[in-house]
Amino acid sequence: MKLFYAEFIKLKNTFALWLTLLGALFIPLILFGTYMSDVKAFVPGKGISPWDDFLVRMLNGCCFFSTGFVLLIIGLIIQIEHKANAWKHLFSLPVSKGRIYIGKLMVILTMVLVFFAFYISFSVASGVALGYVIPDFGFLQFPVPTLHLFRFVTEFFISILPTVFLQYWLSFRIKSLIISLGIGLGGLMMGLLLKSWEHIIYLPYAAPFQMLNYKEGSPANFQNLYLLNAVYTILFLSLSYKYFTKRFRG
């Protein structure tokens, strides 16, 4: 726990915390502005919940934007040690390499979960605010589909785990933030451009884009996607942990 706290202290003088807050606020503000700019186009028919269309747009924004956030936050956290040439100092402490690996990984996963919490909260607040400003939208007349949101966040978090572990591995193997980030962004671009290809689920970076236009009831092929994600997660976790504890010297 002390190591986890120490890793968080290191983030105080970086852009990582601001990135988490501002990144989570970006899409909700865009949605608010979009709805306000063309009110008539977004007023739903009688008896139709405005949350249905709003959530599709909101969750699609999460699929596109949060994956880039994950790549950047991993790079920023690992760059703290790379920029300061501090790995050797870190390894000289009476703490095992395994604990250092897990400590940094837990900080990354915590930051990702905090980002999701902020993103969902700001998005719902954006919808509620639209309901107050323009009552015709009807946001205040229908309940927020919290179970749907919780299910999406859970499944989306599972879908990005292979990307997290793979990018975490690349980030401490490659000192250049630009190169490691470039590899990740290249993978995301391939995943997006080829998302309709029948074998695209075998690309770890492509999993988040399989959840575009997310609605109640997952397609049958989601089961195969989650199974493959589990395999990739175990594989990348094992390989990166072994490399960090046995071969990595900083």
C-alpha positions as CSV (number, residue, x, y, z in Angstrom):
1,M,0.0,0.0,0.0
2,K,2.9,2.4,0.8
3,L,4.4,1.7,-2.7
4,F,1.0,2.4,-4.3
5,Y,0.7,5.7,-2.4
6,A,4.3,6.6,-3.3
7,E,3.6,6.0,-7.0
8,F,0.6,8.3,-6.8
9,I,2.7,11.0,-5.1
10,K,4.9,11.0,-8.2
11,L,1.9,12.1,-10.4
12,K,1.5,15.4,-8.5
13,N,3.9,17.2,-10.7
14,T,2.8,15.6,-14.0
15,F,0.0,16.3,-16.4
16,A,-1.5,12.8,-15.7
17,L,-4.0,14.0,-13.1
18,W,-5.2,17.0,-15.2
19,L,-5.4,14.7,-18.3
20,T,-7.7,12.4,-16.4
21,L,-10.1,15.2,-15.4
22,L,-10.0,17.2,-18.6
23,G,-10.2,14.1,-20.8
24,A,-13.3,12.9,-19.0
25,L,-14.9,16.3,-19.4
26,F,-14.1,16.7,-23.1
27,I,-16.8,14.4,-24.7
28,P,-19.6,15.4,-22.3
29,L,-19.0,19.1,-23.2
30,I,-19.0,18.3,-26.9
31,L,-22.3,16.5,-26.5
32,F,-23.8,19.3,-24.6
33,G,-22.7,21.8,-27.2
34,T,-23.9,19.6,-30.1
35,Y,-27.4,19.2,-28.6
36,M,-27.7,22.9,-27.8
37,S,-26.5,23.9,-31.4
38,D,-29.4,22.1,-33.1
39,V,-32.3,21.6,-30.6
40,K,-35.0,20.5,-33.0
41,A,-32.8,17.7,-34.4
42,F,-32.4,16.1,-31.0
43,V,-35.9,16.5,-29.5
44,P,-37.2,12.9,-29.4
45,G,-40.7,11.7,-30.4
46,K,-43.5,11.4,-27.8
47,G,-42.8,8.6,-25.3
48,I,-39.2,8.0,-26.5
49,S,-36.5,8.3,-23.9
50,P,-33.8,10.9,-25.0
51,W,-31.3,8.8,-23.0
52,D,-31.3,6.1,-25.7
53,D,-29.8,8.2,-28.4
54,F,-27.7,10.2,-25.9
55,L,-26.1,7.1,-24.5
56,V,-25.2,5.7,-27.9
57,R,-23.3,8.9,-28.7
58,M,-21.8,9.0,-25.3
59,L,-20.6,5.4,-25.3
60,N,-19.2,5.7,-28.8
61,G,-17.3,8.7,-27.6
62,C,-15.9,6.6,-24.9
63,C,-14.8,3.8,-27.3
64,F,-13.0,6.3,-29.5
65,F,-11.5,8.7,-26.9
66,S,-10.7,6.6,-23.8
67,T,-8.5,4.2,-25.7
68,G,-6.2,7.1,-26.6
69,F,-6.3,8.2,-23.0
70,V,-5.2,4.8,-21.8
71,L,-2.2,4.8,-24.1
72,L,-1.2,8.3,-23.0
73,I,-1.7,7.8,-19.3
74,I,0.5,4.6,-19.4
75,G,3.2,6.5,-21.3
76,L,3.2,9.4,-18.9
77,I,3.4,7.3,-15.8
78,I,6.3,5.2,-17.1
79,Q,8.1,8.2,-18.5
80,I,8.5,9.6,-14.9
81,E,11.3,7.0,-14.4
82,H,12.6,7.1,-17.9
83,K,13.1,10.9,-17.9
84,A,14.8,11.0,-14.5
85,N,16.9,7.9,-15.2
86,A,15.5,6.7,-11.9
87,W,15.1,3.0,-12.6
88,K,18.4,2.0,-11.0
89,H,17.6,4.1,-8.0
90,L,14.2,2.5,-7.7
91,F,15.7,-1.0,-8.0
92,S,18.2,-0.3,-5.3
93,L,15.4,0.2,-2.7
94,P,14.5,-2.8,-0.4
95,V,11.5,-3.6,-2.6
96,S,11.2,-6.4,-5.0
97,K,10.9,-5.8,-8.7
98,G,7.6,-7.7,-8.6
99,R,6.1,-5.2,-6.1
100,I,7.4,-2.3,-8.2
101,Y,5.7,-3.8,-11.3
102,I,2.4,-4.4,-9.5
103,G,2.5,-0.9,-7.8
104,K,2.8,1.0,-11.1
105,L,0.3,-1.3,-12.8
106,M,-2.2,-0.7,-10.0
107,V,-1.8,3.1,-10.3
108,I,-2.5,2.8,-14.1
109,L,-5.6,0.7,-13.6
110,T,-6.8,3.1,-10.8
111,M,-6.4,6.1,-13.1
112,V,-8.3,4.3,-15.9
113,L,-11.2,3.5,-13.5
114,V,-11.2,7.1,-12.1
115,F,-11.4,8.3,-15.7
116,F,-14.4,6.1,-16.4
117,A,-16.1,7.3,-13.2
118,F,-15.6,10.9,-14.1
119,Y,-16.6,10.3,-17.7
120,I,-19.9,8.6,-16.8
121,S,-20.6,11.2,-14.1
122,F,-19.9,14.2,-16.4
123,S,-21.9,12.6,-19.2
124,V,-25.0,12.0,-17.0
125,A,-24.6,15.5,-15.6
126,S,-24.5,16.9,-19.2
127,G,-27.8,15.1,-20.0
128,V,-29.5,16.4,-16.8
129,A,-28.3,19.9,-17.5
130,L,-29.7,19.7,-21.0
131,G,-33.0,18.6,-19.5
132,Y,-33.0,21.7,-17.3
133,V,-32.0,24.1,-20.0
134,I,-34.3,22.7,-22.7
135,P,-37.2,20.8,-21.1
136,D,-38.4,19.6,-24.6
137,F,-35.5,17.2,-24.6
138,G,-37.2,15.2,-21.9
139,F,-34.1,14.1,-20.0
140,L,-35.8,14.8,-16.7
141,Q,-38.9,12.8,-17.6
142,F,-37.1,9.4,-18.0
143,P,-34.7,7.6,-15.5
144,V,-31.0,7.4,-16.2
145,P,-30.3,3.7,-17.4
146,T,-27.7,3.1,-14.7
147,L,-27.6,-0.7,-15.2
148,H,-26.9,-0.2,-18.9
149,L,-24.0,2.2,-18.0
150,F,-22.6,-0.1,-15.4
151,R,-22.7,-3.0,-17.8
152,F,-21.0,-1.0,-20.5
153,V,-18.2,0.2,-18.2
154,T,-17.6,-3.4,-16.9
155,E,-17.5,-4.9,-20.4
156,F,-15.4,-2.1,-21.9
157,F,-12.9,-2.3,-19.1
158,I,-12.5,-6.0,-19.8
159,S,-12.1,-5.2,-23.5
160,I,-9.2,-2.8,-23.0
161,L,-7.2,-5.0,-20.6
162,P,-5.1,-6.6,-23.3
163,T,-4.3,-3.1,-24.6
164,V,-3.3,-1.9,-21.1
165,F,-1.0,-4.9,-20.4
166,L,0.6,-4.8,-23.9
167,Q,1.1,-1.0,-23.8
168,Y,2.5,-1.3,-20.3
169,W,5.1,-3.8,-21.5
170,L,6.0,-1.6,-24.5
171,S,6.3,1.5,-22.4
172,F,9.1,0.2,-20.1
173,R,10.8,-1.6,-22.9
174,I,10.9,1.5,-25.2
175,K,12.2,4.6,-23.5
176,S,10.8,7.0,-26.2
177,L,7.3,8.0,-25.4
178,I,6.7,9.0,-29.0
179,I,7.7,5.5,-30.3
180,S,5.6,3.5,-27.8
181,L,2.7,5.9,-28.2
182,G,3.0,5.7,-31.9
183,I,2.9,1.9,-31.9
184,G,-0.3,2.0,-29.8
185,L,-2.0,4.6,-31.9
186,G,-1.0,2.6,-35.0
187,G,-2.7,-0.5,-33.5
188,L,-5.8,1.6,-32.7
189,M,-6.0,2.9,-36.2
190,M,-5.8,-0.6,-37.6
191,G,-8.4,-1.8,-35.2
192,L,-10.8,1.0,-36.3
193,L,-10.2,0.8,-40.0
194,L,-10.5,-3.0,-40.1
195,K,-13.2,-3.3,-37.5
196,S,-15.5,-5.1,-39.9
197,W,-12.9,-7.7,-40.9
198,E,-14.0,-11.1,-39.7
199,H,-10.6,-11.9,-38.0
200,I,-10.1,-8.4,-36.4
201,I,-10.8,-9.7,-32.9
202,Y,-7.4,-11.2,-33.0
203,L,-5.8,-7.8,-32.9
204,P,-5.7,-6.7,-29.2
205,Y,-6.0,-3.0,-30.0
206,A,-9.3,-3.6,-31.9
207,A,-11.5,-4.9,-29.0
208,P,-12.8,-1.5,-27.8
209,F,-14.1,-0.7,-31.3
210,Q,-16.1,-3.9,-31.4
211,M,-18.3,-2.2,-28.8
212,L,-19.3,0.8,-30.9
213,N,-23.1,1.5,-31.0
214,Y,-23.4,-0.5,-27.8
215,K,-26.9,-1.4,-26.8
216,E,-28.7,-3.8,-24.5
217,G,-27.9,-7.4,-25.4
218,S,-24.5,-8.3,-26.6
219,P,-24.0,-9.9,-30.0
220,A,-23.1,-13.6,-29.9
221,N,-19.5,-13.0,-31.0
222,F,-18.8,-10.9,-27.9
223,Q,-18.4,-14.2,-26.0
224,N,-15.5,-15.1,-28.3
225,L,-14.1,-11.6,-27.9
226,Y,-14.1,-11.8,-24.1
227,L,-12.5,-15.3,-24.1
228,L,-9.8,-14.1,-26.5
229,N,-9.3,-11.0,-24.3
230,A,-8.8,-13.2,-21.3
231,V,-6.1,-15.2,-23.1
232,Y,-4.3,-12.1,-24.3
233,T,-4.5,-10.5,-20.8
234,I,-2.9,-13.6,-19.1
235,L,-0.3,-13.8,-21.9
236,F,0.7,-10.1,-21.9
237,L,0.7,-10.0,-18.1
238,S,2.9,-13.0,-17.8
239,L,5.4,-11.9,-20.4
240,S,5.6,-8.4,-19.2
241,Y,6.0,-9.4,-15.6
242,K,8.7,-11.9,-16.4
243,Y,10.6,-9.4,-18.6
244,F,10.4,-6.7,-15.9
245,T,11.5,-8.9,-13.0
246,K,14.1,-11.0,-14.8
247,R,15.6,-8.9,-17.6
248,F,14.7,-5.2,-17.3
249,R,17.6,-3.1,-15.9
250,G,16.3,0.4,-16.7
